[in-house]
Amino acid sequence: MPFLVKLGLSAAVLLVAAIAFWFQDSIGQSGPKYAILFLAPFMIAAMWIFPEVTRKDRRPEQGRGSQGKELD
């Protein structure tokens, strides 16, 4: 994922987490408030630490079997 996309997504997660934290605090719920306080930095750190999954094409060439012989 490009750097600017990760940076923008990190900022969006922080903004939404701050709004959700404020909202949960304003209605008096402390449990979900602390869950947000833990999960937002965890999601951001996981996005920056763990690499993006890429897949390699493992199929053989078109028209050939797994042994490299022509298929009928």
MODANOR-V383196 format. One record per backbone hydrogen bond with DSSP energy under -0.5 kcal/mol. NH is the residue of the N-H (numbers start at 1). CO is the residue of the C=O. E is the energy in kcal/mol with one decimal. If there is no record, write none. Layout:
BEGIN
nh: [NH;NH]
co: [CO;CO]
e: [E;E]
END
This chain:
BEGIN
nh: [6;7;8;9;10;11;12;13;14;15;16;17;18;19;20;21;22;23;24;25;26;27;28;29;30;34;35;36;37;38;39;40;42;43;44;45;46;47;48;49;50;58;64;65;68;71]
co: [2;3;4;5;6;7;8;9;10;11;12;13;14;15;16;17;18;19;20;21;22;23;25;24;28;30;31;32;33;34;35;36;38;39;40;41;42;43;44;45;46;56;61;69;65;63]
e: [-2.2;-2.6;-2.4;-2.6;-2.4;-2.2;-2.3;-2.4;-2.4;-2.4;-2.7;-2.5;-2.3;-2.3;-2.7;-2.7;-2.3;-2.6;-2.8;-2.1;-2.3;-1.5;-0.9;-2.4;-0.7;-1.9;-1.7;-2.3;-1.7;-1.4;-3.1;-2.1;-1.4;-2.8;-2.0;-2.7;-2.4;-1.9;-1.7;-2.4;-1.9;-0.8;-1.7;-2.4;-1.3;-1.7]
END
